[in-house]
């Protein structure tokens, strides 16, 4: 029995997996260092989340921006497996930019503690936020076009009816 246990022990030493996966984030640096490392630092509330197979698309209503973002709403992508952001939560976000897309890195120091912003970023100038054109503005243009078309069709119908009546009176 001892021999069997020794054999199992030594065999298990050689059965170590070649590769393993785990999320390994280093200890966060100071807020000043983190501020310099990320492309955007802002306080915002998550107003919507859409998910697909690989990521979550977060709609964030920005209340304060200290770096990188100048719009009142921003779309941010986050890993679906490791991301912990929840809808209706207000966070101090640290974001990266890839091309024109914002993303929330896995090891970002994002936190619910938005009071840290006042403590660490009081010396930073707050960015003035601009309204993002809403989808409704396209609807307004579409409504104007539809109303113009209806008016044009009505005028053409009246002209056509008068022409037909005029021909009937001549005969």
Phi and psi restraints in degrees (value plus and minus 20) as a CYANA .aco file:
   2 UNK   PHI     -82.2   -42.2
   2 UNK   PSI     -61.7   -21.7
   3 UNK   PHI     -82.4   -42.4
   3 UNK   PSI     -59.3   -19.3
   4 UNK   PHI     -85.2   -45.2
   4 UNK   PSI     -61.8   -21.8
   5 UNK   PHI     -86.9   -46.9
   5 UNK   PSI     -59.3   -19.3
   6 UNK   PHI     -85.0   -45.0
   6 UNK   PSI     -62.0   -22.0
   7 UNK   PHI     -82.9   -42.9
   7 UNK   PSI     -64.4   -24.4
   8 UNK   PHI     -83.3   -43.3
   8 UNK   PSI     -62.5   -22.5
   9 UNK   PHI     -80.0   -40.0
   9 UNK   PSI     -71.5   -31.5
  10 UNK   PHI     -87.0   -47.0
  10 UNK   PSI     -55.2   -15.2
  11 UNK   PHI     -85.8   -45.8
  11 UNK   PSI     -60.3   -20.3
  12 UNK   PHI     -86.2   -46.2
  12 UNK   PSI     -46.3    -6.3
  13 UNK   PHI     -83.9   -43.9
  13 UNK   PSI     -50.9   -10.9
  14 UNK   PHI    -112.7   -72.7
  14 UNK   PSI     -22.4    17.6
  15 UNK   PHI    -121.5   -81.5
  15 UNK   PSI      17.4    57.4
  16 UNK   PHI    -101.4   -61.4
  16 UNK   PSI     113.7   153.7
  17 UNK   PHI     -83.6   -43.6
  17 UNK   PSI     128.1   168.1
  18 UNK   PHI     -90.4   -50.4
  18 UNK   PSI     -57.4   -17.4
  19 UNK   PHI    -163.3  -123.3
  19 UNK   PSI     121.5   161.5
  20 UNK   PHI    -155.1  -115.1
  20 UNK   PSI     136.8   176.8
  21 UNK   PHI    -139.7   -99.7
  21 UNK   PSI     117.4   157.4
  22 UNK   PHI    -180.1  -140.1
  22 UNK   PSI     132.8   172.8
  23 UNK   PHI    -103.3   -63.3
  23 UNK   PSI      99.1   139.1
  24 UNK   PHI    -145.8  -105.8
  24 UNK   PSI      77.1   117.1
  25 UNK   PHI    -118.2   -78.2
  25 UNK   PSI     115.7   155.7
  26 UNK   PHI     -93.4   -53.4
  26 UNK   PSI     145.6   185.6
  27 UNK   PHI     -81.7   -41.7
  27 UNK   PSI     112.3   152.3
  28 UNK   PHI     -80.1   -40.1
  28 UNK   PSI     126.8   166.8
  29 UNK   PHI    -100.9   -60.9
  29 UNK   PSI    -196.1  -156.1
  30 UNK   PHI     -88.2   -48.2
  30 UNK   PSI     139.1   179.1
  31 UNK   PHI     -80.1   -40.1
  31 UNK   PSI     -54.3   -14.3
  32 UNK   PHI     -83.9   -43.9
  32 UNK   PSI     -62.7   -22.7
  33 UNK   PHI     -87.6   -47.6
  33 UNK   PSI     -63.4   -23.4
  34 UNK   PHI     -82.3   -42.3
  34 UNK   PSI     -59.9   -19.9
  35 UNK   PHI     -76.8   -36.8
  35 UNK   PSI     -64.5   -24.5
  36 UNK   PHI     -90.5   -50.5
  36 UNK   PSI     -50.7   -10.7
  37 UNK   PHI     -95.6   -55.6
  37 UNK   PSI     -51.2   -11.2
  38 UNK   PHI    -118.2   -78.2
  38 UNK   PSI     134.1   174.1
  39 UNK   PHI    -101.0   -61.0
  39 UNK   PSI     -43.9    -3.9
  40 UNK   PHI    -163.6  -123.6
  40 UNK   PSI     121.7   161.7
  41 UNK   PHI    -154.1  -114.1
  41 UNK   PSI     103.0   143.0
  42 UNK   PHI    -174.2  -134.2
  42 UNK   PSI     142.3   182.3
  43 UNK   PHI    -128.7   -88.7
  43 UNK   PSI     108.6   148.6
  44 UNK   PHI    -175.3  -135.3
  44 UNK   PSI     141.4   181.4
  45 UNK   PHI    -131.0   -91.0
  45 UNK   PSI     112.0   152.0
  46 UNK   PHI     -97.7   -57.7
  46 UNK   PSI      94.2   134.2
  47 UNK   PHI    -122.4   -82.4
  47 UNK   PSI     -27.3    12.7
  48 UNK   PHI    -188.3  -148.3
  48 UNK   PSI     127.7   167.7
  49 UNK   PHI    -156.5  -116.5
  49 UNK   PSI     108.2   148.2
  50 UNK   PHI    -138.2   -98.2
  50 UNK   PSI     119.9   159.9
  51 UNK   PHI    -141.8  -101.8
  51 UNK   PSI     126.9   166.9
  52 UNK   PHI    -150.6  -110.6
  52 UNK   PSI    -181.8  -141.8
  53 UNK   PHI     -88.2   -48.2
  53 UNK   PSI     -47.3    -7.3
  54 UNK   PHI    -134.6   -94.6
  54 UNK   PSI     -46.3    -6.3
  55 UNK   PHI    -171.1  -131.1
  55 UNK   PSI     150.9   190.9
  56 UNK   PHI    -129.5   -89.5
  56 UNK   PSI     121.3   161.3
  57 UNK   PHI    -127.2   -87.2
  57 UNK   PSI      92.8   132.8
  58 UNK   PHI    -118.6   -78.6
  58 UNK   PSI     110.9   150.9
  59 UNK   PHI    -119.0   -79.0
  59 UNK   PSI      98.4   138.4
  60 UNK   PHI    -137.3   -97.3
  60 UNK   PSI     108.4   148.4
  61 UNK   PHI    -112.6   -72.6
  61 UNK   PSI      93.7   133.7
  62 UNK   PHI    -104.2   -64.2
  62 UNK   PSI     108.0   148.0
  63 UNK   PHI    -120.3   -80.3
  63 UNK   PSI     -53.1   -13.1
  64 UNK   PHI    -166.0  -126.0
  64 UNK   PSI     119.2   159.2
  65 UNK   PHI    -146.6  -106.6
  65 UNK   PSI     109.6   149.6
  66 UNK   PHI    -124.1   -84.1
  66 UNK   PSI     -36.6     3.4
  67 UNK   PHI    -186.2  -146.2
  67 UNK   PSI     113.3   153.3
  68 UNK   PHI      67.0   107.0
  68 UNK   PSI     -53.4   -13.4
  69 UNK   PHI    -134.8   -94.8
  69 UNK   PSI     112.1   152.1
  70 UNK   PHI    -143.4  -103.4
  70 UNK   PSI      -3.5    36.5
  71 UNK   PHI    -134.1   -94.1
  71 UNK   PSI     132.8   172.8
  72 UNK   PHI     -93.9   -53.9
  72 UNK   PSI     -41.6    -1.6
  73 UNK   PHI    -151.4  -111.4
  73 UNK   PSI     125.4   165.4
  74 UNK   PHI    -163.5  -123.5
  74 UNK   PSI     125.1   165.1
  75 UNK   PHI    -122.1   -82.1
  75 UNK   PSI     110.5   150.5
  76 UNK   PHI    -149.8  -109.8
  76 UNK   PSI     120.2   160.2
  77 UNK   PHI    -123.3   -83.3
  77 UNK   PSI     124.9   164.9
  78 UNK   PHI    -162.8  -122.8
  78 UNK   PSI     126.8   166.8
  79 UNK   PHI     -81.0   -41.0
  79 UNK   PSI     112.2   152.2
  80 UNK   PHI     -90.7   -50.7
  80 UNK   PSI     -49.4    -9.4
  81 UNK   PHI    -100.3   -60.3
  81 UNK   PSI     -67.7   -27.7
  82 UNK   PHI    -118.2   -78.2
  82 UNK   PSI     -37.6     2.4
  83 UNK   PHI     -85.7   -45.7
  83 UNK   PSI     118.1   158.1
  84 UNK   PHI    -138.2   -98.2
  84 UNK   PSI     -14.7    25.3
  85 UNK   PHI     -88.5   -48.5
  85 UNK   PSI     117.9   157.9
  86 UNK   PHI    -141.3  -101.3
  86 UNK   PSI     130.0   170.0
  87 UNK   PHI     -82.3   -42.3
  87 UNK   PSI     124.4   164.4
  88 UNK   PHI      51.0    91.0
  88 UNK   PSI     -16.2    23.8
  89 UNK   PHI    -104.5   -64.5
  89 UNK   PSI     124.3   164.3
  90 UNK   PHI    -126.9   -86.9
  90 UNK   PSI     110.2   150.2
  91 UNK   PHI    -155.2  -115.2
  91 UNK   PSI     136.7   176.7
  92 UNK   PHI    -113.8   -73.8
  92 UNK   PSI      84.9   124.9
  93 UNK   PHI    -112.1   -72.1
  93 UNK   PSI     122.6   162.6
  94 UNK   PHI    -139.9   -99.9
  94 UNK   PSI      95.6   135.6
  95 UNK   PHI    -141.4  -101.4
  95 UNK   PSI     135.7   175.7
  96 UNK   PHI    -134.7   -94.7
  96 UNK   PSI     137.4   177.4
  97 UNK   PHI    -138.9   -98.9
  97 UNK   PSI     114.2   154.2
  98 UNK   PHI    -144.6  -104.6
  98 UNK   PSI      82.6   122.6
  99 UNK   PHI      48.3    88.3
  99 UNK   PSI    -139.1   -99.1
 100 UNK   PHI    -122.6   -82.6
 100 UNK   PSI     -17.9    22.1
 101 UNK   PHI    -123.1   -83.1
 101 UNK   PSI     117.8   157.8
 102 UNK   PHI    -111.8   -71.8
 102 UNK   PSI     121.8   161.8
 103 UNK   PHI    -158.2  -118.2
 103 UNK   PSI     133.3   173.3
 104 UNK   PHI    -122.2   -82.2
 104 UNK   PSI      83.0   123.0
 105 UNK   PHI     -83.2   -43.2
 105 UNK   PSI     132.8   172.8
 106 UNK   PHI     -78.9   -38.9
 106 UNK   PSI     -60.6   -20.6
 107 UNK   PHI    -119.8   -79.8
 107 UNK   PSI      -0.3    39.7
 108 UNK   PHI     -81.9   -41.9
 108 UNK   PSI     124.6   164.6
 109 UNK   PHI    -101.2   -61.2
 109 UNK   PSI       2.6    42.6
 110 UNK   PHI     -72.1   -32.1
 110 UNK   PSI     119.7   159.7
 111 UNK   PHI    -166.9  -126.9
 111 UNK   PSI     137.0   177.0
 112 UNK   PHI     -92.9   -52.9
 112 UNK   PSI     -41.3    -1.3
 113 UNK   PHI     -96.2   -56.2
 113 UNK   PSI      61.0   101.0
 114 UNK   PHI     -92.1   -52.1
 114 UNK   PSI     -34.4     5.6
 115 UNK   PHI     -86.5   -46.5
 115 UNK   PSI     -40.2    -0.2
 116 UNK   PHI     -80.4   -40.4
 116 UNK   PSI     -49.6    -9.6
 117 UNK   PHI     -81.9   -41.9
 117 UNK   PSI     -64.3   -24.3
 118 UNK   PHI     -84.8   -44.8
 118 UNK   PSI     -55.5   -15.5
 119 UNK   PHI     -92.7   -52.7
 119 UNK   PSI     -64.1   -24.1
 120 UNK   PHI    -119.3   -79.3
 120 UNK   PSI     -46.9    -6.9
 121 UNK   PHI    -133.2   -93.2
 121 UNK   PSI      -1.4    38.6
 122 UNK   PHI     -80.4   -40.4
 122 UNK   PSI     -51.6   -11.6
 123 UNK   PHI    -100.9   -60.9
 123 UNK   PSI     -31.7     8.3
 124 UNK   PHI    -104.8   -64.8
 124 UNK   PSI     123.0   163.0
 125 UNK   PHI     -96.5   -56.5
 125 UNK   PSI     109.7   149.7
 126 UNK   PHI     -96.4   -56.4
 126 UNK   PSI     115.3   155.3
 127 UNK   PHI    -101.1   -61.1
 127 UNK   PSI     114.5   154.5
 128 UNK   PHI     -91.6   -51.6
 128 UNK   PSI     108.1   148.1
 129 UNK   PHI    -111.7   -71.7
 129 UNK   PSI     120.4   160.4
 130 UNK   PHI    -126.9   -86.9
 130 UNK   PSI     127.5   167.5
 131 UNK   PHI     -88.5   -48.5
 131 UNK   PSI     121.6   161.6
 132 UNK   PHI    -113.1   -73.1
 132 UNK   PSI     111.7   151.7
 133 UNK   PHI     -75.5   -35.5
 133 UNK   PSI     105.7   145.7
 134 UNK   PHI     -98.0   -58.0
 134 UNK   PSI     140.3   180.3
 135 UNK   PHI     -83.3   -43.3
 135 UNK   PSI     -46.5    -6.5
 136 UNK   PHI     -81.4   -41.4
 136 UNK   PSI     -46.5    -6.5
 137 UNK   PHI     -86.4   -46.4
 137 UNK   PSI     -54.8   -14.8
 138 UNK   PHI     -87.8   -47.8
 138 UNK   PSI     -55.8   -15.8
 139 UNK   PHI     -84.7   -44.7
 139 UNK   PSI     -59.2   -19.2
 140 UNK   PHI     -81.6   -41.6
 140 UNK   PSI     -65.8   -25.8
 141 UNK   PHI     -81.7   -41.7
 141 UNK   PSI     -61.1   -21.1
 142 UNK   PHI     -83.8   -43.8
 142 UNK   PSI     -60.9   -20.9
 143 UNK   PHI     -82.0   -42.0
 143 UNK   PSI     -62.1   -22.1
 144 UNK   PHI     -83.2   -43.2
 144 UNK   PSI     -61.9   -21.9
 145 UNK   PHI     -84.7   -44.7
 145 UNK   PSI     -64.5   -24.5
 146 UNK   PHI     -82.5   -42.5
 146 UNK   PSI     -65.2   -25.2
 147 UNK   PHI     -82.8   -42.8
 147 UNK   PSI     -59.6   -19.6
 148 UNK   PHI     -84.0   -44.0
 148 UNK   PSI     -61.4   -21.4
 149 UNK   PHI     -83.1   -43.1
 149 UNK   PSI     -63.2   -23.2
 150 UNK   PHI     -81.8   -41.8
 150 UNK   PSI     -63.2   -23.2
 151 UNK   PHI     -82.3   -42.3
 151 UNK   PSI     -64.9   -24.9
 152 UNK   PHI     -82.6   -42.6
 152 UNK   PSI     -64.1   -24.1
 153 UNK   PHI     -83.8   -43.8
 153 UNK   PSI     -59.5   -19.5
 154 UNK   PHI     -82.6   -42.6
 154 UNK   PSI     -65.9   -25.9
 155 UNK   PHI     -82.7   -42.7
 155 UNK   PSI     -64.5   -24.5
 156 UNK   PHI     -82.5   -42.5
 156 UNK   PSI     -59.6   -19.6
 157 UNK   PHI     -83.7   -43.7
 157 UNK   PSI     -62.1   -22.1
 158 UNK   PHI     -83.6   -43.6
 158 UNK   PSI     -64.8   -24.8
 159 UNK   PHI     -82.5   -42.5
 159 UNK   PSI     -62.8   -22.8
 160 UNK   PHI     -84.1   -44.1
 160 UNK   PSI     -63.2   -23.2
 161 UNK   PHI     -81.7   -41.7
 161 UNK   PSI     -62.7   -22.7
 162 UNK   PHI     -84.8   -44.8
 162 UNK   PSI     -59.0   -19.0
 163 UNK   PHI     -83.9   -43.9
 163 UNK   PSI     -62.9   -22.9
 164 UNK   PHI     -85.2   -45.2
 164 UNK   PSI     -63.0   -23.0
 165 UNK   PHI     -83.0   -43.0
 165 UNK   PSI     -59.7   -19.7
 166 UNK   PHI     -83.9   -43.9
 166 UNK   PSI     -58.6   -18.6
 167 UNK   PHI     -87.9   -47.9
 167 UNK   PSI     -59.8   -19.8
 168 UNK   PHI     -85.7   -45.7
 168 UNK   PSI     -55.7   -15.7
 169 UNK   PHI     -90.9   -50.9
 169 UNK   PSI     -51.5   -11.5
 170 UNK   PHI     -90.9   -50.9
 170 UNK   PSI     -55.6   -15.6
